Every structure is written in C-alpha cells, then in structure tokens.
Amino acid sequence: MSKTPVVILFGGRSSEHEISLLSARNVLLALDRERYEPRAVSIDKQGRWRLETEAFLLAATGDPRTLRLPADSPTLPVPVYPQTEGPFAPGTVVFSTLHGTFGEDGRVQGLLDMANVAYVGSGALGSALGMDKDVAKRLLTQAEIPVVPWQTLHAPAFRADPEGVAARAAALAYPLFVKPANAGSSVGVTKVPAPHALAAALERAFRYDTKVLVEAAVNAREVECAVLGNEAPEASTLGEVVVTHKDGFYSYEAKYLDPSGAHLVIPAPLPDEVSALIRDLSVRAFQVLELSGLARVDFFVEQGTLEVYLNEVNTLPGFTAISMYPKMWEASGLSQKALVTRLIELARERHAVRSRLETSFV
C-alpha cells in the first residue's frame, strides 16, 4: 500500500516561530511511518518556504530561544495553485504547526485551499475567528457562552490619545490583563496590578498587534479542554494548569523557559457538573467559531464560586512534548500516534467533502 505524503509545516513569520519547531518535531516523532511519508517544510521569518531535512527537525530540542533554521535550505515556490509534483503534489496532507500570525490566522489555510491541498485543522474562516480574541469573544457572547469582561483598544486611538484610551481601559477593575488580540503562547501579555503600570503594558502589547484587549483579572483556576473532530466534535478529559512562576499567570516563560514555572494536573480536580459544563461549552465554542479538526479551549474557573468563563480558543494548539492538547487526549485514552493519525484522516475527510462541492453554474 502506498503511503500518504504528509508535509509537516513549521516556523513562520510569528513571535511563536521557535515553539513551532518544537511542535513539528513532536508530530514527526508521533507519525505512523507505515501509513505516512513525512516531508519537512519550514517558513522562515522572512516568509520564504524551504525544504528541510528530518534530521534537522529531530535535532530541534532544548531552549526554544536557541533554535534556528538552517541557513542553506533550498527554497520552494509558495503553493498558490494546484501542484503536479513536489511536496504539495496531489494526495498530500499538510500538518501545520505554525502558531500565531501568518499561520494560525487563516492566511496559510487560504493558500492551501487555493492549491487544493488537504490540511489538518480549521479552514480560513474558523482559523481567523479563533485567532482574533476580540471577534471570538463577540461571537461567543452572542451565543451566550460566558467570557471575562473586556475592552478592545486600537493602536491609532492609543497613539492619538494615550491617556484617554488608558482611562477607558481602567473602567475595568484592577488587576487587569493586557494582551494582543492576535497572538498566542502568552506573547505580549502583561498582568497589570495598578494604574501606574497600564501604559507600559499597552505599549508592549501594541508591539505585537494593532488591536489589544484589556481584560478583568479573575481569581481563578486555569482549566483546558481538547476538542477533536469535524461535524461531530468530541471533548477530552480536562486538564488544569497550576502556575508557580513569578509572573503569576501562565506566561511564555512559565510555559517554555522555566521547568518549574507550572505543572499540569490531568484530570482537573473539579466537580462532575463543572467538568461536564466545560466540556459542553468547549464543543459549543468549536461549533460557533466554525472550527474543524482540533482546538484547545481554555477556561477560567473562579475560586470559591466555581463560575466558568471561556478565556480563549486555540485552533492550532501547541504539540510540544509538554503541551496540554496531546496530553489531555493521552489521558482520554488516545496515544499521540493515534491522535496524529486521527487528525490527518479528519483532514482528508474534510478535503474530500469540500472537493465534491460545485465550483461552476451552467
């Protein structure tokens, strides 16, 4: 039986470029070699698509700040139309671990749609909706899914009247969280304890996006749920992130740089009715945002009251050796190898359905 070519696509023009390499390595290690033939393709920080070796990807370990793409890898044409040969030839499935902008936000998904290539995860629309925390919150609120109170700020208004914009943000009670609307891995996120620290936090967030969210901080536990599927998505066993890092929240440093910055508890120790609610809300959010394949849905569970708030949805969650998405499915009885296989087959199913749609009217 011939093997299905699987392009593992990683890197990207993103502040999460290095984390993407760690995720790609883990996907490669979990790939069923009896069914799939891997190909490694990177996108460098200048946006060039390049053919990489498995050996490079397997060596991508350790501190993400030290990871670099090879300088001499051959470049590839961007697949903007159907290819007859090469890495994106017919029958190929792309498993993207591109996290953040120019990868998780629908742009690459749109390119692959134009090239008629199957790919793991949500389409262009779902990817864009999941990436933009402001738009996602508006849709989730409309669907009566509870979210933390927030304000949305835009860079032009902030540059023109920083004091006025800061005053508007301060309408929410301190402490606050300031975060870019379109970023992940807690990049650019700052916890603001008091008014004197707000301006610097906004300046930092606006370095990563032209739209920024200011959210009320909740005294809460951080609980996550993994969702898997297309038309009939399923929710995993829940996990809880217990943060011990000095930042006081699940920051980039706590996730990837400080080995003792956080630890994961799976299953999350919650009452059955709260766990059931979170799993239900996860599937509902997946459907509201038009998602496919996979997503990790992050929640706050308020201390004392156990009130549940959806924090954000990640449409291409981390797949590193310490990432919650594969760990939650492992706890649910699905090995990483079986999970990667299921995701590839979901991609093929979705592509087959869309390929049958009419594209002409005569």
C-alpha positions in Angstrom: 0.0 0.0 0.0 1.4 3.4 -1.0 2.0 5.9 1.8 0.2 9.2 2.1 2.7 12.1 1.9 2.4 14.4 5.0 4.1 17.8 4.9 4.9 19.0 8.4 4.8 22.7 8.0 6.5 24.8 10.7 8.3 28.1 11.6 6.6 31.1 10.2 6.6 34.9 10.4 5.5 34.8 14.0 6.7 35.5 17.5 5.9 31.8 18.1 8.3 30.7 15.4 10.6 28.7 17.7 7.8 27.0 19.6 6.5 25.8 16.2 9.7 23.9 15.6 9.3 22.0 18.9 5.7 21.1 17.9 6.8 19.9 14.5 9.4 17.6 16.0 6.8 16.1 18.3 4.4 15.5 15.3 7.2 13.9 13.3 8.0 11.5 16.2 4.4 10.5 16.5 3.8 9.9 12.8 2.8 6.4 11.8 5.6 5.5 9.3 3.7 2.5 8.0 0.9 4.8 6.7 2.6 8.2 6.1 5.7 9.6 4.4 6.9 12.7 6.1 8.3 15.8 4.4 9.6 18.8 6.4 8.8 22.3 5.1 9.6 25.5 7.0 8.7 29.1 6.6 11.5 31.4 7.7 11.0 34.7 9.4 11.2 36.5 6.1 8.3 34.4 4.8 10.3 32.1 2.5 9.2 28.5 2.2 12.0 26.0 2.4 12.6 22.3 2.2 14.2 20.9 5.4 15.5 17.5 6.4 14.1 15.2 9.0 17.5 15.2 10.7 17.2 18.9 11.4 13.7 18.6 12.8 14.7 15.7 15.1 17.5 17.8 16.5 15.2 20.7 17.3 15.2 20.3 21.1 16.0 22.3 24.2 15.6 26.0 24.9 13.4 27.5 22.1 15.4 30.7 22.1 18.4 28.8 20.7 16.6 27.2 17.8 17.4 28.4 14.3 16.6 27.2 10.8 19.5 26.1 8.6 21.0 28.9 6.5 21.3 26.8 3.3 18.0 25.0 2.9 16.6 25.1 -0.6 13.6 27.4 -1.1 10.3 26.3 -2.5 7.6 28.1 -4.5 4.6 29.2 -2.4 1.7 26.8 -3.3 -0.8 29.3 -4.6 -2.3 27.0 -7.3 -2.5 23.2 -7.6 0.9 21.5 -8.0 1.6 18.4 -10.1 4.9 17.5 -8.3 6.9 18.4 -5.3 5.9 18.5 -1.6 2.4 19.7 -2.4 1.5 17.3 -5.2 -2.0 15.8 -5.2 -2.7 13.4 -2.3 -0.6 15.3 0.1 -1.8 16.3 3.6 -0.3 19.3 5.4 0.1 19.0 9.2 0.8 22.6 10.2 2.3 23.5 13.5 2.5 27.2 12.5 1.5 29.0 15.7 0.3 32.6 15.8 0.2 35.2 13.0 0.8 34.2 9.3 0.0 30.5 10.1 -2.8 30.1 12.6 -4.9 33.0 11.5 -6.3 31.7 8.2 -3.7 33.1 5.7 -1.9 29.8 5.1 -5.1 27.9 5.2 -6.4 30.1 2.4 -3.3 29.5 0.3 -3.7 25.7 0.8 -7.3 25.9 -0.2 -6.3 27.7 -3.4 -3.7 25.0 -4.1 -6.3 22.3 -3.4 -4.3 20.7 -0.6 -5.7 18.9 2.4 -4.6 20.2 5.7 -5.1 19.5 9.4 -7.3 21.9 11.3 -9.8 24.6 10.7 -10.3 26.4 7.4 -9.5 30.1 6.7 -12.7 31.4 8.4 -12.5 29.4 11.5 -8.8 30.0 11.9 -9.3 33.8 11.6 -12.2 33.8 14.0 -10.3 31.7 16.6 -7.2 33.8 16.3 -8.8 37.2 16.8 -9.7 37.2 20.5 -11.9 40.3 20.2 -14.1 38.9 17.4 -14.2 35.5 19.0 -15.4 37.0 22.3 -18.2 38.9 20.5 -19.4 35.7 18.7 -19.2 33.7 21.9 -21.1 36.3 23.9 -23.8 36.3 21.2 -24.0 32.5 21.6 -24.4 33.0 25.4 -21.1 31.4 26.2 -19.6 33.3 29.3 -16.4 35.3 28.8 -14.4 37.6 31.0 -15.4 41.3 30.7 -13.0 43.1 28.3 -12.3 46.3 26.4 -10.9 46.4 22.9 -8.3 49.2 22.1 -6.8 50.2 18.7 -3.4 51.5 18.0 -4.3 54.7 16.2 -6.6 55.8 19.1 -3.9 55.0 21.6 -1.2 56.9 19.7 -3.5 59.9 19.4 -4.7 60.0 23.0 -2.9 57.5 25.2 -4.3 59.0 28.4 -7.9 58.8 27.2 -7.5 55.2 26.0 -5.9 54.2 29.2 -8.7 55.8 31.2 -11.3 53.9 29.1 -9.4 50.6 29.9 -9.3 51.4 33.6 -13.1 51.3 33.7 -12.5 47.6 34.4 -11.4 46.9 38.0 -7.7 46.2 38.7 -5.8 44.0 38.4 -6.1 43.7 34.6 -4.6 41.6 31.8 -3.4 43.3 28.6 -2.9 41.1 25.6 -2.6 41.4 21.8 -5.8 40.4 20.0 -3.9 38.2 17.6 -1.1 36.3 19.3 -0.6 33.1 21.3 1.7 31.4 23.8 1.0 34.4 26.1 3.3 36.5 23.8 2.9 40.2 24.7 0.6 39.5 27.7 1.1 41.5 30.9 -0.6 41.4 34.2 -1.3 44.9 35.4 -1.7 45.3 39.2 -2.4 49.0 39.3 -2.9 52.1 37.1 0.8 53.1 37.0 1.7 50.0 35.1 -1.0 50.2 32.4 0.7 52.5 29.8 3.8 50.3 29.6 1.7 47.1 29.3 -0.3 48.7 26.4 2.9 49.8 24.7 4.2 46.3 24.9 1.1 44.7 23.6 0.9 47.1 20.7 4.3 46.0 19.5 2.7 42.7 18.5 -0.7 43.8 17.2 -2.7 46.9 16.2 -5.6 45.7 18.3 -5.3 45.0 22.0 -7.6 43.5 24.7 -7.8 44.7 28.3 -9.5 42.1 30.4 -10.6 42.0 34.0 -8.4 39.6 36.0 -10.3 36.7 37.6 -9.2 35.0 40.8 -9.5 31.6 39.1 -8.0 28.3 38.2 -6.9 27.7 34.6 -8.6 24.7 33.0 -8.2 23.5 29.5 -10.2 21.1 27.2 -9.0 19.5 23.9 -11.6 19.2 21.1 -11.3 16.7 18.2 -13.5 16.2 15.2 -15.2 17.8 12.2 -19.0 17.6 12.1 -19.3 15.7 15.4 -16.5 17.0 17.7 -15.6 15.4 20.9 -14.2 16.8 24.1 -11.3 15.3 26.1 -10.6 14.8 29.7 -9.9 18.2 31.3 -6.5 19.5 32.5 -5.6 22.1 35.0 -2.6 24.4 34.7 -1.1 25.2 38.2 1.2 28.2 37.9 4.1 28.7 40.3 6.1 31.1 38.1 6.9 34.6 39.5 4.7 36.2 36.7 1.6 34.8 38.5 0.0 33.6 35.3 0.7 31.1 32.5 3.2 33.3 30.7 5.5 32.4 27.8 8.3 32.0 30.4 6.2 29.7 32.6 5.2 27.6 29.6 8.5 27.1 27.9 11.5 28.5 29.7 11.1 27.8 33.4 10.9 24.0 34.1 9.2 24.6 37.4 7.1 27.5 36.3 3.9 25.4 36.0 2.7 21.9 36.3 -0.3 20.1 34.7 -2.9 18.2 36.6 -4.9 15.7 34.4 -7.8 15.1 35.1 -8.6 18.5 36.5 -10.0 18.1 40.1 -13.4 19.6 39.6 -17.0 18.6 40.5 -18.5 16.4 37.8 -21.1 19.0 36.9 -18.5 21.7 36.4 -16.4 19.3 34.2 -19.4 18.4 32.2 -20.3 22.1 31.7 -16.7 22.9 30.5 -16.7 20.0 28.0 -20.1 21.1 26.7 -19.0 24.7 26.3 -15.9 23.6 24.5 -17.8 21.8 21.9 -20.3 24.6 21.5 -17.5 27.2 21.1 -15.8 24.9 18.5 -19.1 24.9 16.5 -19.9 28.6 17.0 -16.4 29.6 15.6 -16.8 27.2 12.6 -13.8 25.1 13.6 -12.6 21.7 12.2 -10.1 19.1 13.2 -8.7 20.3 16.5 -8.8 23.1 19.1 -7.8 23.7 22.7 -10.3 25.7 24.6 -9.0 27.5 27.7 -11.2 28.4 30.7 -11.1 30.2 34.0 -12.9 28.6 36.9 -13.4 31.2 39.6 -12.2 30.3 43.0 -15.0 29.8 45.5 -18.0 30.3 43.2 -16.7 27.8 40.5 -18.2 30.2 37.9 -16.9 29.3 34.4 -15.6 31.7 31.8 -14.2 30.8 28.4 -10.8 32.5 28.1 -9.7 31.8 24.5 -9.7 29.2 21.7 -6.5 27.9 20.1 -7.1 26.5 16.6 -3.5 25.1 16.2 -2.5 24.4 19.8 1.0 23.5 20.9 2.1 20.0 20.1 5.4 20.0 22.0 6.4 17.3 24.5 4.9 19.3 27.3 1.8 20.7 25.5 -1.7 20.2 27.0 -3.5 19.2 23.9 -1.8 15.8 23.2 -1.5 15.2 27.0 -5.3 15.6 27.5 -6.0 13.1 24.7 -3.5 10.7 26.1 -5.4 10.9 29.4 -8.6 10.2 27.5 -7.1 7.0 26.0 -5.8 8.3 22.7 -2.0 7.9 22.2 -0.1 10.7 20.4 0.4 8.3 17.4 -3.3 7.6 17.3 -4.1 11.3 17.7 -1.8 12.4 14.8 -3.3 9.7 12.6 -6.9 10.8 13.5 -6.1 14.4 12.7 -4.6 13.5 9.3 -7.7 11.4 8.5 -10.0 14.2 9.6 -8.1 16.5 7.2 -8.6 14.1 4.3 -12.3 13.7 5.1 -12.9 17.4 5.2 -11.0 17.9 2.0 -12.9 15.2 0.3 -16.2 16.8 1.3 -15.2 20.2 0.1 -13.8 18.8 -3.2 -17.2 17.5 -4.1 -18.8 21.0 -4.0 -19.7 22.6 -7.3 -17.5 25.4 -8.5 -19.4 26.3 -11.6 -23.0 27.1 -12.5 -24.0 26.2 -16.1 
